[in-house]
Amino acid sequence: MNKEKIRDLFYNLDNINHLAACSKSPMLKTVKDAMERYIDDVINLGNPWDLWTEKVDEARSLFAKIINADKENIAVLYSVSSAFNALMSSFDFSDRNTVVTSDMEFPTTNFALNGYSRFGLHINTIKSKNNLIETEAYERSINQKTLMATAIHVSSLNGFRQDVEEIGKIAHENGSYIYVDDYQSLGGVNMDVKKSRIDFLASGNLKWLLGVSGIAFLYVNPQIIETLKPADIGWFSQKNPFEFGAESLDYAVGARRFENGTWSIPSVYASIEGMKTILDNYGDIEHEDRKLFLHALEVLDQKGIKTITPDQSANIIAIPMKNPGEAEMMLKKKYGIITSARGDSLRIAPHFYNTEEEIDNAIEKIKIEFFR
């Protein structure tokens, strides 16, 4: 990987040490150009709906390629929250009425599930131990009453990485579905939904996929799409979006039935360029990210700085400390080092544009300021 060439794709990496891909990726030059192109298109074309729908379809296709899916099985939404709620609204809790989840999911999942408890959903929350969840906990929790298991791929808390393929096997053996939140891994860890036999996967573009907020994608297993009838929908979920006064639902073919209203078009423009950059370097990014991740862990260990990131992890390293939010702000203002506080920890999350020297410099400053 030509690191100098990669770094030149982004703005301001010579001035800031950006180690917070888990929160927001640095700005790609092509992303900025794309958002300016959106403005120009509106100024010059007025209401270019045909162009916008082409852009949405291009984004759908790029995301499908990243996860080895077919584009017909991808819904374009605004956030993982909107994707997960659209999915949950398609279930009937009269027979299988339990979802197995964990306390290491991003809060969206737990909040949304609790919202559906009024409709008869029971929630079985696996409690983490030693900053991780053992796969055996899913074996003990999933049974014939389980509708679905949620298994975050990489936890935003500390980088803990789950074996979603194995958890999926456990779910399927019990006649259940598996849902994977891939926001903190996709773009840094390769994913193949066909090989892993995942039923549902959601991810957004703000972080590792190098885009902006306002867009996310939902993959749905094509073998079950037509059996699901979501209630949290909009005009683009229907075969004829322009049917005024509709008295029944006629869902769009494939995963588009989970889509809502008008897409966040500026975000779509941006997401295309971010995903193109990922795909242009797809064969190298996972290896490079893993190398940087392990280097950071090694240097932290050498400096005597403890983490709550277990061995079975990827992408994110969490350093427990007092007042991590204040630490994040101080590092940014004093040194130009971008980190991300979460809970009681300060997170470091290098991506393929980072260098080992940047990691060394950041850890040295963290050692001086907080662990003397």
N, C-alpha and C positions, 0 to 999 in steps of 0.2 A: 504494500500500500504506500503510495506517494503521499506522505503526511503533509508536505508543503503544499502540494496541489489541493489536497482535501481542505486544509485550513483556509486556503484562498477562496473557497466557496462561500465562506461566512463573513459577516461583518464583525470587526472589532476584536478578533481573537488575539491580536497583538497587544491590546490594551487591557483586556480583562482575562482572568483565569476562570473559565466557565466550567465548573464541575457540578452542575445541577440539572442534568438531563432529566432527572426524575421529577422536576418541577416545570421547567420550560427549556427547550433547546435554544441555542443562539440563533440569530436570524440569518437564514440563507439569503444571499443576494438575489437568487432567482425567486424566492418567496416575496421579497419586497417588490421586485419587478412585476410579479404576477398580480399583486394587490393594486399596484398602480395601473396595470393593464385593465383590471376590472373597472376602475374609475373612468379610464379613457373610453372603455366600451360603453358605459352608461352615458357619458357625455356625447359621444359620437353616434351611438346607435339608439339611444333612448330606452327601448324596452326589448333587448335582444334575448327573448325567451328561448328561441331555438338554440342559440349559442350557449345559453346557460344549461339547458338540458344536455347538450353535448358534453359540457364540462363535467356535469354530475356523472354522466355515464363513463367518462374517462377516469374520474376518481374512483368510481365503483370497480372498474376493470383493474386499475393499479392495485387497489387494496386486495382484490381477489388473487392477483398474481403473487402478492407478498405472502399470503397464507395458503397458496395452492388450492384455491377454490374456483368455482365458476361464477362469473359476475351475476348470473341470475339468482344466486343464493346470497347476495349481499344487499342489505338495506342501508341507505344513507340517512343519518340522523344528525342531531346537534351535539350530543354528548352521550357518554356511556349511561348516564342516568336515564335519558330519554329512551335509549335502546333497551335497557333492562326493564323499564316500566312497560314499554310496548310488548315485550316478550311476556312478562308476568300477566298482562291483561288478557292473554290468549288462553290461559289455563282454567280448567274447571276443577275445583277442589272437593268435589262430592265423593270421589273414590280415593285416589291417592291425594293425600292432603298435607304432606310434610315436605319441607325443603330442608336439606342438611347444608349448613353453612359453617363459617368459622369466625372467630374474632380477629383474624388477620386479613379479612377482606377489606377493600376500601369501604368507608362508611356508607357510600351509596347503596351497596348491596343489602346491608343490614337494615338501613332505614326503609328502603323500598319494600323489603319482605315484611317488616312490621306493619307497613301500610296496608298490606293485603290480609293481615290477620282478621280484619273485620269481615272478610268474606269466607272465613273458615280455614285459612291457612295456618298450619302449625309449623313452628320454626325450631329446629334442633341445632343449637350453636355449639360447635366443637371449640373447646377452650385450649389455647396454645400452652405449651410447656417448654421452658427453656428457649423461648423465642422462635419456636417452630411447631409444626403440626405433623405428627407421624401419620403415614398413610394408613396404618392400622386403625386409626381413629375413625376413618371413613368406613372401614370394614365393620366396625362395631356399631356405627350409627345408621348406615343405609340398610333399608329393609323393604318389604313388599308394600309398605305404606308411603314410601318415599317417591315423590313426584320428580324431584330434581336435586342434584348436588351442585353447589357452587364451589369452584376451586380456583382461586386467584392463582395465576401462573407465577408471578413474582410480586411479593408483598411490598407495598410502598413504605411499610414501617421499617424494614431492615434488610430487604433484598432476599428474604427466604423464598426459595424456588420449589414449587411443588411438581411432583410427577403427575401431570394432568392425564397422561395416557393411561397410567395405572389406575388412577381414581376413576377415569371413565370406564375402564373395564369392570370395576367394582359396581358402579352405577348400572351399567348395562346388564350385568349378571342378575341384578334385582329388578330389571324392567324399568329403570329410571333413566332420566336424562342427566347430562352434565353441561353446565354453563361455565365458561372460562372468561374471566376479566383479564385481558392481555395488555392493559394500558402501560404497565411498567416493564414490559419485556419486548413487545413487538417493535422491531427496528433495531434491537440490540441482541435479541435471541430469536433465531429462526423458528418458524412455526409452519407445520403442515397439518391442516385440519383433517385431511383425508387419511393420512397415516395414523394420526392420533385418535381418529374416530370421535371427534368432538361434535356435540349436537349444536351448541350455541357458543359463539365467541364474539366479544365486543372489545373494541379498542378505539382510542381517539388519536389525534394527530399533534397535540400540543407538545408532547414530550419527545420520545425516541424517534418518532416518525417525522420530526423536523418541520411541522406545520404550525398552525395557530389554533386557538380555541374556536368553538362553534361548529365543529364537525366531528362525527364519530361514525363507526360502521358496525353493523350487526350481521354476523354470518349465521345462517340457519341451515342445518342438515337438510338437503333436498328430499330425503326420504320421508321427512315429517312435516315439511312446510305446509302442504295442502290440508293437513289435519288441524292446523292451528288457525283460530279466528280471533285475532286481537281486537280489543275494544278501544285501546288507546291509539287512535289512528287519526288521519286527516285526509284531505282530498287526494293526495298522491298515493294513498293506499288502495285506491279504487281503479278499476279498469277504465272507467270514464270519469276523470276528475271533474269534468264540467257538467255533470248531471245535476241540474238544479231541482230541488224538491224531491230528492231521492227518498223512497219509502222502504228501501232494503239495501243491504250491502252486497256489492259484487267485487270481491277482492281482486287486486292486481295479481298477475302471475308471479310466482316465486316470492322472494323475500321482500319485494317492494310493498307487500301488504302490511309490513310493519312501519312503513314510513309515515310521517306526519304531514305538516304543512310545508310551505315554501322553504326550501333549503337556505342555509346561510351561504349565499353565493360567494362573497369575498373569501370565506374560509375554504370553499371548494377550490377556487383558483389557487390559493396558497397550498392546499393539501397536495395538489397534483405535483407541484415542484418538489415538495418535501419527499413524497413517495418515489418520485423519479430518481432523486439523489440516493435514496436507500437502495433502490433496485440496481442502480448503476454500480454500486459497491457491495451488493448483497453477498457475494461469495467471500468477502473479507471482513465484514463488520463484526460478525459474531466472534471470530477469532481475535480480532483486535480489541474488542471490548472486554473479552475474557482476560486477555493479557494485561490490560490496564487495571482491571478489577483486582486481579491477583497481585499485581505490583503494589497497588495501594494497601492491600491487606498486609503484605510483607513489610512495607515501610512503617505502617502503624505499629506492627508488632515489634519492630526494631526500636521504635521510639517509646515503647512501653505504654501505648495508648490502647485501651480496651475498646472492643466493639460489641454490639449485640447482634452481629451478623453471623449466622451459623455457617457451617461448612457447606451445607446444601443451599447455596445462594448464587445470585447473579445480579449484576448491574449496580446495586445500591449497597453502600456501607453506612451503617448507623453507629455514631459515636455518642454514647450517653454522656450527658453533662448537665450542669445547672444552667438554666436560662439559655437554651439553644437558640431561641429567637434573637436574643441580644447578641449572641456570638455571630449569628448569620449576618446581622446588620453591621457589626464592627468589622468583620472580615471584608465585607463589600466596600465599606467606606474607607477603611485604612489601607487595604492592600489590593482592592479590585479583584478579590477572590469570591466567586459566586458559589455558594453552597445552599442548602435548604434545610430548615428546621422542620421536624415532625415529632410531635409528642415530646418526650424527654431526651431526644437525640438530635444531633446535627448530622445531616446526610451528605455524603460525597457520592456523586454518580458520574464517573467519566464516560464519555462516548468516543467514537472512533476519531474525532477531530482533536482530541486531547493528546498530550505528550506525557511521558513519564516524568520529565522535568517539571511540568506544571503540577503534577501530583506531589512530587517531592517538595516543591516550594510551598504548596498549600499545607501539607502536613507539618512542615517545619514551623510555619506561622501558627498553626493550631497548637502545636507543642509549646511554643514560646508563650503564647497568650493565655492558654487555659490549662496546661498540665505541667507547669514548672514546679 
